[in-house]
Every structure is written in C-alpha cells, then in structure tokens.
Amino acid sequence: MSAPVAVVPGQPVAIAADVHWVGALDPDLRQFDIILRTANGTSYNAYAVRGSAGVAVIDTVKAEFAADFFARLWACCRPDEIRAIVLNHLEPDHTGALPELLLAAPQARVYLSAAALKMLKGIVKDGVDESRLVVVDEDTRVDLGGRSLRFLYTPYLHWPDTQCTWVEEDGLLFSGDVFGCHFCDARLFNDRVGDFRFSFDYYYQHIMRPFREHVLSALDQIEPLPIRLVAPAHGPVLRDAPLSYVRRYRQLATPQLANEAGEREKTLLVFYISAYGNTARMAQAVRDGAEGVDGVRVSLYDLAGGDAAPFVDLIEEADGLVFGSPTINGDAVKPVWELLSSLTLVKVKGKFGAAFGSYGWSGEAVGLIEDRLRGLKLRVPRPGVKVKLIPTDEELAACTTLGRELAEHLVGRAAPRHIDFTAPGALVA
Amino acid sequence: MPKAQVTFEDIGVTVTVPAGTRLIEVSEKVGAGLTYGCREGECGTCMMKIVSGSEHLAAPSVLEDQVLKDIYAGASNRLACQAQVLGGHVVVRPG
C-alpha cells in the first residue's frame, strides 16, 4: 500500500503542532526559470505558524496558485489573526500572492531583509505602507505567544534578499530555497515521497553552486542549530533526519575536485582550440611563460578534446584562466563559448583572466573573450595577444610575456604600472 | 586640467585621471577586480574598500549612504559606481 497523500485540495497540512503547510502543488511544470528542468514539477511551499498571540505567514506562492494558497490559509486561520508576514525570498514564485495577502490582512507587519526591502517595490507595484515594514537583523524577534520567530542573515542563497526563519521553541527552520528542490509529490514529507535525491542535488548544482561561499557561510550558522524539521520553499518538507540534508549541502558545497596544488601554489589553466596549429603554438608559449614563475602550476587543455562540464569543475578551483581561440567569421569558436557560457554555474568573480588567438583577417575573438571575462567579473589586467595567421618568434614571445605577467599577478608579483588617462579622449576610447 | 591619481591595489595599476572622474569610468578599462551590477548605485555590487585617500573622494550621496548602510558596509567602503575622485591620490581595492 502506498503512503497516504498528505496534500488534498483546500486543506492545510500540519507539519508540527499549530504549524501548517499552506502552499501549492505544480505537478505539470517541466521547466523552471528557463535554466532548470524538472521531471516531477515543483511545489511552492508557504507556511502558517500559530502562537497564542497570532499567526505568522511565511512566504506565499506563485501568482497562478494564489487560490490554492488562500484556500489552505483561510482553513487554518482568520485574516485578522495574521500579525506577521515573513518574506524569506522575494522571487515571484514565493510572492505571487503577497499583494492580495497584504490587502486581506492589513494589520499584519512584513518582516524582510534590507535587500528585500529594495526589491519589494518591484513586486508590489501599488506600494506598501512603510509603517508595516520591518527590516530584520539577527536581534529581531517576533513573539507569536509561546513561540517566536528569529532570522538568519543568509544572503545570496540565491538572491541578495534571502534569509531563513528559525522557530527556536520547536526546532523549525523555514529555509527559503536552501534545502529545497523541484520535486512535486502530494505525500509532501521526505519520509513519504518518492526518491528525490537527484532533484535535491540538481537544484543545488544549478541554483546554489555559484554562491558556494555564501552557502558555506550560511551552513556555519545553520549547523549548530538543534533542528527538528526543515521546511524549504520548494519540494518535500524534511522532517525525517533533517540534518542529513544539511550535511549533504556541506558535501555539495565542498569543491568537486580537491585542489591538487599546494597551499602556496596558484593554479593557471590555459584553454585553447586551434584550426591550423597557430593558436596551439600561442597556447604553448603562454604556458611556457607562466611556468617560469615560481609558485604557479600551469595546465594546458585543448578544448577540441574535452567537454565543458569537467572543465567547469577545474575552473571553480583555479586562480587564473586563459582562453585561446582563432577568429572564424568574426567570432570566437563555439567550444570556447560553450565553456564560457557554462561558467555561470560556478563562482569566477575575482579570478584573473586573459585571451589570445590567431586570426586570418579580422581577429575579433580575443576582444570578445576579454569582454566576456569582464562580464563574468574576472580581472583582466593584461591586454590579450592577437596574431595574424602564423605567429613569428616575436609574437610567440609576446604570448610568453602574457603568460608570465598573468602568473605574476596570481602570486602578487606583478610589476606596478601607471596609465595616464588625462590625454584628450582617453577615457572615451 | 586638475588631475587625480587612483591606484587599483589588486592589480598594481595606478591611473592618472581628470579630477571629477568616477571610478566606474576607469576601473574596467584597466581590468581591476571591482565589479558592477546595476551601475546606478542601487545594488551595492561594486562596493570597494578605500585603502587610503578617502578624503579625496566626493562625499557620498544620500542614496549611496543608504545603500552602504543596507549592505552593512564598513566606514572605509564606498560604491565604485558613485565615488568621484576630486584630486590627490586614492588607493582602492575590491571588497
């Protein structure tokens, strides 16, 4: 006999004493936020927490599911009982019913992070009476009577506004998108639903991984808590062994590939692809130049022989990245763009980057790659090297210099430079 | 022309710029690690640390002050998209 369905239309689901799931199921969704696929739809989890002095509503649902949300919410409380509306995350799939809720419960105050405050006006176009808004910090406590809400400052999981809400008396963590996944199952609880481990990991890899350092910082706050239940904003409610999901996050946020370089070494990865061997020779020269710098371990990869995914794992741990591409029809070639477009999955901000390449008649690839690297928030301290067709010894020496200078940046030994921008038009160019 | 100097400490580059230049106008040109989001002083992405010479920057606007407060910035932090160098020598780095 299969486990009983927990979610039925119009009814809230008790997840703890006087605490109810009042969310909505979206089983037919197959693509979320453009970037995510889901074989099992998703759920938009919202919660109602009752104390002797009133009710707190934690998050809402996507706008199309507002009727489901309100049916469940009004089945467990009256509008005038709501004294707190907590916004753990303002993304529209969690705030779609917020405008209506604000009208239905005009006495309720809204508890949100400072970053969320700035986003709120983009969500509630008619504005919210400022006297209702409470920007929370670690000292904020919302007393519901017999139980209280506190807030963990956990930004960038996965928006600047994100926070977690903690009910200390019951050990309940309302985590927002953290520990969530796109997995819709009307049995709701993790010890009843189907196997959702792949969805859990997939969600982390595509949503949280670019913010790995923020995940680790959040885990430092969450791990010491005496958690009895984790109530995320998507997917199953984690009531059985909730700490195992916290531990899994720690594993996932630990680099996929252990850094093989020593603590005192920096790593520089040189990726290239070459049609006639010219860009390949330039790549080797860049590598040779970088290898001459003590404390830098250099690796060279031909993109013609590898897929993007394992390279992304390498890049996550590297300190510097160099990309070499020929120019074909005015552009860098597709394997380079495939790798560069995959880098939104990991944090590359602040790494050092550079580009080089051979070309036939126009040579746009190097500049386009540099622009992309800057767009990814890398530091690009040295102009790239463009070579028309076959590199001369002098041009290969320029590649060697590029490799050496970038490596010197990695170890903090770059020679100081001075640039004068006061010449007429210099800042415009 | 009144001039000012800015050193981007993370890449070891010093630039000479006309007084009144905003750092956003020059930091990307030299490949410094200051990163930008909205570029309009709202998101706080481009927060930087003023290592020295903060007295040579124009005072923060009400908007910048509020954003710095919202993101729990320290006393030596400014937004690179807003900060305008008026003269002297300012040393900055990301953060």
Interface residues (C-beta under 8 A of the other chain):
Chain A: A114 A115 L117 K118 P160 K349 G350 R374 K377 R379 V380 P381 R382 H409 A414 A415 P416 R417 H418 I419 D420 F421 T422 L427
Chain B: M1 K3 D10 I11 G12 V13 T14 V15 T16 V17 P18 T21 E25 V26 E28 K29 V30 G31 A32 G33 T35 E42 C43 G44 D70 I71 P94
